[in-house]
Amino acid sequence: MAAVLIGCTSCSTDKQHAAGEHTVAELAELSEVSRSSVYRVRERAAAAGATA
């Protein structure tokens, strides 16, 4: 299921967390991945946004 988080869901996941809709723990549970995976995807998305 990690691929789902890394795929197009990662943008939605980041937006949901930023909007305060879900905690990282909730997003991890919903995506069936660890919290560290959620943080890693958010870091990668932030880095990609900074360079784009």
PDB file of N, CA, C and O in Angstrom:
ATOM      1  N   MET A   1       0.805  -1.206   0.000  1.00  0.00           N
ATOM      2  CA  MET A   1       0.000   0.000   0.000  1.00  0.00           C
ATOM      3  C   MET A   1       0.844   1.263   0.000  1.00  0.00           C
ATOM      4  O   MET A   1       0.314   2.350  -0.233  1.00  0.00           O
ATOM      5  N   ALA A   2       2.134   1.153   0.253  1.00  0.00           N
ATOM      6  CA  ALA A   2       2.982   2.337   0.262  1.00  0.00           C
ATOM      7  C   ALA A   2       2.954   3.043  -1.085  1.00  0.00           C
ATOM      8  O   ALA A   2       3.065   4.267  -1.151  1.00  0.00           O
ATOM      9  N   ALA A   3       2.807   2.273  -2.158  1.00  0.00           N
ATOM     10  CA  ALA A   3       2.765   2.870  -3.490  1.00  0.00           C
ATOM     11  C   ALA A   3       1.583   3.820  -3.623  1.00  0.00           C
ATOM     12  O   ALA A   3       1.671   4.827  -4.326  1.00  0.00           O
ATOM     13  N   VAL A   4       0.480   3.508  -2.954  1.00  0.00           N
ATOM     14  CA  VAL A   4      -0.691   4.379  -3.009  1.00  0.00           C
ATOM     15  C   VAL A   4      -0.359   5.722  -2.383  1.00  0.00           C
ATOM     16  O   VAL A   4      -0.733   6.766  -2.917  1.00  0.00           O
ATOM     17  N   LEU A   5       0.335   5.703  -1.265  1.00  0.00           N
ATOM     18  CA  LEU A   5       0.712   6.942  -0.598  1.00  0.00           C
ATOM     19  C   LEU A   5       1.677   7.748  -1.445  1.00  0.00           C
ATOM     20  O   LEU A   5       1.580   8.974  -1.502  1.00  0.00           O
ATOM     21  N   ILE A   6       2.602   7.076  -2.098  1.00  0.00           N
ATOM     22  CA  ILE A   6       3.612   7.757  -2.886  1.00  0.00           C
ATOM     23  C   ILE A   6       3.038   8.245  -4.209  1.00  0.00           C
ATOM     24  O   ILE A   6       3.548   9.203  -4.788  1.00  0.00           O
ATOM     25  N   GLY A   7       1.987   7.599  -4.691  1.00  0.00           N
ATOM     26  CA  GLY A   7       1.357   8.000  -5.945  1.00  0.00           C
ATOM     27  C   GLY A   7       0.604   9.304  -5.792  1.00  0.00           C
ATOM     28  O   GLY A   7       1.010  10.167  -5.014  1.00  0.00           O
ATOM     29  N   CYS A   8      -0.474   9.460  -6.513  1.00  0.00           N
ATOM     30  CA  CYS A   8      -1.197  10.730  -6.511  1.00  0.00           C
ATOM     31  C   CYS A   8      -1.856  11.019  -5.171  1.00  0.00           C
ATOM     32  O   CYS A   8      -2.268  12.153  -4.925  1.00  0.00           O
ATOM     33  N   THR A   9      -1.963  10.039  -4.313  1.00  0.00           N
ATOM     34  CA  THR A   9      -2.545  10.267  -2.997  1.00  0.00           C
ATOM     35  C   THR A   9      -1.654  11.151  -2.146  1.00  0.00           C
ATOM     36  O   THR A   9      -2.145  11.816  -1.234  1.00  0.00           O
ATOM     37  N   SER A  10      -0.352  11.176  -2.419  1.00  0.00           N
ATOM     38  CA  SER A  10       0.555  11.964  -1.582  1.00  0.00           C
ATOM     39  C   SER A  10       0.198  13.441  -1.591  1.00  0.00           C
ATOM     40  O   SER A  10       0.320  14.108  -0.564  1.00  0.00           O
ATOM     41  N   CYS A  11      -0.237  13.961  -2.723  1.00  0.00           N
ATOM     42  CA  CYS A  11      -0.644  15.375  -2.784  1.00  0.00           C
ATOM     43  C   CYS A  11      -1.869  15.600  -1.918  1.00  0.00           C
ATOM     44  O   CYS A  11      -1.935  16.565  -1.157  1.00  0.00           O
ATOM     45  N   SER A  12      -2.821  14.718  -2.036  1.00  0.00           N
ATOM     46  CA  SER A  12      -4.031  14.812  -1.228  1.00  0.00           C
ATOM     47  C   SER A  12      -3.702  14.659   0.244  1.00  0.00           C
ATOM     48  O   SER A  12      -4.250  15.370   1.087  1.00  0.00           O
ATOM     49  N   THR A  13      -2.808  13.733   0.555  1.00  0.00           N
ATOM     50  CA  THR A  13      -2.401  13.487   1.932  1.00  0.00           C
ATOM     51  C   THR A  13      -1.772  14.737   2.526  1.00  0.00           C
ATOM     52  O   THR A  13      -2.092  15.117   3.653  1.00  0.00           O
ATOM     53  N   ASP A  14      -0.894  15.369   1.792  1.00  0.00           N
ATOM     54  CA  ASP A  14      -0.223  16.577   2.277  1.00  0.00           C
ATOM     55  C   ASP A  14      -1.232  17.694   2.502  1.00  0.00           C
ATOM     56  O   ASP A  14      -1.155  18.408   3.502  1.00  0.00           O
ATOM     57  N   LYS A  15      -2.169  17.848   1.588  1.00  0.00           N
ATOM     58  CA  LYS A  15      -3.186  18.890   1.720  1.00  0.00           C
ATOM     59  C   LYS A  15      -4.082  18.640   2.924  1.00  0.00           C
ATOM     60  O   LYS A  15      -4.439  19.574   3.642  1.00  0.00           O
ATOM     61  N   GLN A  16      -4.450  17.367   3.148  1.00  0.00           N
ATOM     62  CA  GLN A  16      -5.299  17.028   4.288  1.00  0.00           C
ATOM     63  C   GLN A  16      -4.587  17.331   5.599  1.00  0.00           C
ATOM     64  O   GLN A  16      -5.206  17.822   6.543  1.00  0.00           O
ATOM     65  N   HIS A  17      -3.297  17.044   5.663  1.00  0.00           N
ATOM     66  CA  HIS A  17      -2.551  17.313   6.886  1.00  0.00           C
ATOM     67  C   HIS A  17      -2.382  18.811   7.082  1.00  0.00           C
ATOM     68  O   HIS A  17      -2.553  19.319   8.190  1.00  0.00           O
ATOM     69  N   ALA A  18      -2.048  19.513   6.019  1.00  0.00           N
ATOM     70  CA  ALA A  18      -1.842  20.958   6.115  1.00  0.00           C
ATOM     71  C   ALA A  18      -3.129  21.674   6.520  1.00  0.00           C
ATOM     72  O   ALA A  18      -3.092  22.674   7.236  1.00  0.00           O
ATOM     73  N   ALA A  19      -4.256  21.158   6.061  1.00  0.00           N
ATOM     74  CA  ALA A  19      -5.543  21.777   6.382  1.00  0.00           C
ATOM     75  C   ALA A  19      -6.026  21.398   7.775  1.00  0.00           C
ATOM     76  O   ALA A  19      -7.039  21.915   8.246  1.00  0.00           O
ATOM     77  N   GLY A  20      -5.310  20.505   8.429  1.00  0.00           N
ATOM     78  CA  GLY A  20      -5.699  20.083   9.768  1.00  0.00           C
ATOM     79  C   GLY A  20      -6.807  19.053   9.771  1.00  0.00           C
ATOM     80  O   GLY A  20      -7.412  18.798  10.812  1.00  0.00           O
ATOM     81  N   GLU A  21      -7.087  18.447   8.606  1.00  0.00           N
ATOM     82  CA  GLU A  21      -8.156  17.460   8.516  1.00  0.00           C
ATOM     83  C   GLU A  21      -7.769  16.142   9.189  1.00  0.00           C
ATOM     84  O   GLU A  21      -8.616  15.467   9.774  1.00  0.00           O
ATOM     85  N   HIS A  22      -6.486  15.778   9.105  1.00  0.00           N
ATOM     86  CA  HIS A  22      -6.013  14.523   9.674  1.00  0.00           C
ATOM     87  C   HIS A  22      -4.631  14.714  10.272  1.00  0.00           C
ATOM     88  O   HIS A  22      -3.847  15.540   9.804  1.00  0.00           O
ATOM     89  N   THR A  23      -4.344  13.952  11.299  1.00  0.00           N
ATOM     90  CA  THR A  23      -2.990  13.930  11.848  1.00  0.00           C
ATOM     91  C   THR A  23      -2.140  12.987  11.006  1.00  0.00           C
ATOM     92  O   THR A  23      -2.671  12.215  10.208  1.00  0.00           O
ATOM     93  N   VAL A  24      -0.835  13.047  11.181  1.00  0.00           N
ATOM     94  CA  VAL A  24       0.058  12.141  10.464  1.00  0.00           C
ATOM     95  C   VAL A  24      -0.275  10.700  10.829  1.00  0.00           C
ATOM     96  O   VAL A  24      -0.266   9.822   9.966  1.00  0.00           O
ATOM     97  N   ALA A  25      -0.570  10.453  12.101  1.00  0.00           N
ATOM     98  CA  ALA A  25      -0.914   9.095  12.544  1.00  0.00           C
ATOM     99  C   ALA A  25      -2.179   8.600  11.845  1.00  0.00           C
ATOM    100  O   ALA A  25      -2.249   7.442  11.435  1.00  0.00           O
ATOM    101  N   GLU A  26      -3.165   9.462  11.708  1.00  0.00           N
ATOM    102  CA  GLU A  26      -4.402   9.068  11.024  1.00  0.00           C
ATOM    103  C   GLU A  26      -4.149   8.785   9.547  1.00  0.00           C
ATOM    104  O   GLU A  26      -4.669   7.813   8.999  1.00  0.00           O
ATOM    105  N   LEU A  27      -3.351   9.635   8.904  1.00  0.00           N
ATOM    106  CA  LEU A  27      -3.035   9.422   7.491  1.00  0.00           C
ATOM    107  C   LEU A  27      -2.272   8.122   7.292  1.00  0.00           C
ATOM    108  O   LEU A  27      -2.505   7.400   6.323  1.00  0.00           O
ATOM    109  N   ALA A  28      -1.360   7.825   8.212  1.00  0.00           N
ATOM    110  CA  ALA A  28      -0.602   6.582   8.126  1.00  0.00           C
ATOM    111  C   ALA A  28      -1.536   5.385   8.243  1.00  0.00           C
ATOM    112  O   ALA A  28      -1.413   4.414   7.496  1.00  0.00           O
ATOM    113  N   GLU A  29      -2.460   5.460   9.176  1.00  0.00           N
ATOM    114  CA  GLU A  29      -3.402   4.361   9.357  1.00  0.00           C
ATOM    115  C   GLU A  29      -4.302   4.204   8.135  1.00  0.00           C
ATOM    116  O   GLU A  29      -4.539   3.086   7.678  1.00  0.00           O
ATOM    117  N   LEU A  30      -4.798   5.305   7.611  1.00  0.00           N
ATOM    118  CA  LEU A  30      -5.658   5.257   6.430  1.00  0.00           C
ATOM    119  C   LEU A  30      -4.932   4.686   5.208  1.00  0.00           C
ATOM    120  O   LEU A  30      -5.529   3.980   4.395  1.00  0.00           O
ATOM    121  N   SER A  31      -3.642   4.998   5.090  1.00  0.00           N
ATOM    122  CA  SER A  31      -2.849   4.550   3.951  1.00  0.00           C
ATOM    123  C   SER A  31      -2.160   3.212   4.197  1.00  0.00           C
ATOM    124  O   SER A  31      -1.530   2.650   3.301  1.00  0.00           O
ATOM    125  N   GLU A  32      -2.288   2.711   5.428  1.00  0.00           N
ATOM    126  CA  GLU A  32      -1.677   1.440   5.818  1.00  0.00           C
ATOM    127  C   GLU A  32      -0.164   1.451   5.664  1.00  0.00           C
ATOM    128  O   GLU A  32       0.434   0.497   5.167  1.00  0.00           O
ATOM    129  N   VAL A  33       0.443   2.551   6.100  1.00  0.00           N
ATOM    130  CA  VAL A  33       1.899   2.691   6.117  1.00  0.00           C
ATOM    131  C   VAL A  33       2.305   3.240   7.485  1.00  0.00           C
ATOM    132  O   VAL A  33       1.447   3.599   8.291  1.00  0.00           O
ATOM    133  N   SER A  34       3.600   3.304   7.742  1.00  0.00           N
ATOM    134  CA  SER A  34       4.084   3.845   9.006  1.00  0.00           C
ATOM    135  C   SER A  34       4.042   5.371   8.974  1.00  0.00           C
ATOM    136  O   SER A  34       3.986   5.983   7.908  1.00  0.00           O
ATOM    137  N   ARG A  35       4.070   5.969  10.162  1.00  0.00           N
ATOM    138  CA  ARG A  35       4.115   7.433  10.235  1.00  0.00           C
ATOM    139  C   ARG A  35       5.373   7.970   9.574  1.00  0.00           C
ATOM    140  O   ARG A  35       5.344   9.020   8.933  1.00  0.00           O
ATOM    141  N   SER A  36       6.479   7.250   9.731  1.00  0.00           N
ATOM    142  CA  SER A  36       7.719   7.722   9.109  1.00  0.00           C
ATOM    143  C   SER A  36       7.591   7.760   7.588  1.00  0.00           C
ATOM    144  O   SER A  36       8.195   8.613   6.938  1.00  0.00           O
ATOM    145  N   SER A  37       6.816   6.851   7.021  1.00  0.00           N
ATOM    146  CA  SER A  37       6.588   6.880   5.569  1.00  0.00           C
ATOM    147  C   SER A  37       5.832   8.139   5.168  1.00  0.00           C
ATOM    148  O   SER A  37       6.133   8.750   4.143  1.00  0.00           O
ATOM    149  N   VAL A  38       4.857   8.524   5.974  1.00  0.00           N
ATOM    150  CA  VAL A  38       4.097   9.744   5.684  1.00  0.00           C
ATOM    151  C   VAL A  38       5.025  10.950   5.740  1.00  0.00           C
ATOM    152  O   VAL A  38       4.991  11.806   4.857  1.00  0.00           O
ATOM    153  N   TYR A  39       5.858  11.017   6.783  1.00  0.00           N
ATOM    154  CA  TYR A  39       6.808  12.130   6.895  1.00  0.00           C
ATOM    155  C   TYR A  39       7.777  12.155   5.712  1.00  0.00           C
ATOM    156  O   TYR A  39       8.082  13.223   5.182  1.00  0.00           O
ATOM    157  N   ARG A  40       8.260  10.982   5.299  1.00  0.00           N
ATOM    158  CA  ARG A  40       9.196  10.913   4.170  1.00  0.00           C
ATOM    159  C   ARG A  40       8.546  11.443   2.898  1.00  0.00           C
ATOM    160  O   ARG A  40       9.160  12.215   2.162  1.00  0.00           O
ATOM    161  N   VAL A  41       7.317  11.036   2.637  1.00  0.00           N
ATOM    162  CA  VAL A  41       6.615  11.493   1.432  1.00  0.00           C
ATOM    163  C   VAL A  41       6.401  13.002   1.490  1.00  0.00           C
ATOM    164  O   VAL A  41       6.544  13.687   0.478  1.00  0.00           O
ATOM    165  N   ARG A  42       6.057  13.525   2.669  1.00  0.00           N
ATOM    166  CA  ARG A  42       5.863  14.972   2.810  1.00  0.00           C
ATOM    167  C   ARG A  42       7.160  15.728   2.576  1.00  0.00           C
ATOM    168  O   ARG A  42       7.161  16.786   1.948  1.00  0.00           O
ATOM    169  N   GLU A  43       8.275  15.183   3.083  1.00  0.00           N
ATOM    170  CA  GLU A  43       9.574  15.825   2.871  1.00  0.00           C
ATOM    171  C   GLU A  43       9.935  15.843   1.389  1.00  0.00           C
ATOM    172  O   GLU A  43      10.409  16.854   0.871  1.00  0.00           O
ATOM    173  N   ARG A  44       9.707  14.717   0.712  1.00  0.00           N
ATOM    174  CA  ARG A  44      10.016  14.644  -0.723  1.00  0.00           C
ATOM    175  C   ARG A  44       9.153  15.619  -1.512  1.00  0.00           C
ATOM    176  O   ARG A  44       9.635  16.285  -2.428  1.00  0.00           O
ATOM    177  N   ALA A  45       7.881  15.700  -1.153  1.00  0.00           N
ATOM    178  CA  ALA A  45       6.980  16.616  -1.847  1.00  0.00           C
ATOM    179  C   ALA A  45       7.406  18.062  -1.642  1.00  0.00           C
ATOM    180  O   ALA A  45       7.351  18.869  -2.570  1.00  0.00           O
ATOM    181  N   ALA A  46       7.833  18.388  -0.422  1.00  0.00           N
ATOM    182  CA  ALA A  46       8.289  19.749  -0.126  1.00  0.00           C
ATOM    183  C   ALA A  46       9.554  20.066  -0.910  1.00  0.00           C
ATOM    184  O   ALA A  46       9.698  21.166  -1.442  1.00  0.00           O
ATOM    185  N   ALA A  47      10.471  19.105  -0.981  1.00  0.00           N
ATOM    186  CA  ALA A  47      11.725  19.300  -1.710  1.00  0.00           C
ATOM    187  C   ALA A  47      11.452  19.456  -3.199  1.00  0.00           C
ATOM    188  O   ALA A  47      12.074  20.292  -3.854  1.00  0.00           O
ATOM    189  N   ALA A  48      10.542  18.674  -3.735  1.00  0.00           N
ATOM    190  CA  ALA A  48      10.207  18.761  -5.150  1.00  0.00           C
ATOM    191  C   ALA A  48       9.527  20.088  -5.457  1.00  0.00           C
ATOM    192  O   ALA A  48       9.744  20.665  -6.522  1.00  0.00           O
ATOM    193  N   GLY A  49       8.710  20.571  -4.533  1.00  0.00           N
ATOM    194  CA  GLY A  49       8.034  21.856  -4.723  1.00  0.00           C
ATOM    195  C   GLY A  49       9.005  23.005  -4.654  1.00  0.00           C
ATOM    196  O   GLY A  49       8.811  24.017  -5.329  1.00  0.00           O
ATOM    197  N   ALA A  50      10.036  22.879  -3.863  1.00  0.00           N
ATOM    198  CA  ALA A  50      11.016  23.941  -3.709  1.00  0.00           C
ATOM    199  C   ALA A  50      11.909  24.058  -4.936  1.00  0.00           C
ATOM    200  O   ALA A  50      12.402  25.141  -5.251  1.00  0.00           O
ATOM    201  N   THR A  51      12.116  22.944  -5.627  1.00  0.00           N
ATOM    202  CA  THR A  51      12.981  22.960  -6.789  1.00  0.00           C
ATOM    203  C   THR A  51      12.217  23.174  -8.087  1.00  0.00           C
ATOM    204  O   THR A  51      12.815  23.436  -9.131  1.00  0.00           O
ATOM    205  N   ALA A  52      10.899  23.063  -8.019  1.00  0.00           N
ATOM    206  CA  ALA A  52      10.095  23.182  -9.249  1.00  0.00           C
ATOM    207  C   ALA A  52       9.855  24.627  -9.612  1.00  0.00           C
ATOM    208  O   ALA A  52       9.198  24.911 -10.614  1.00  0.00           O
TER     209      ALA A  52
END
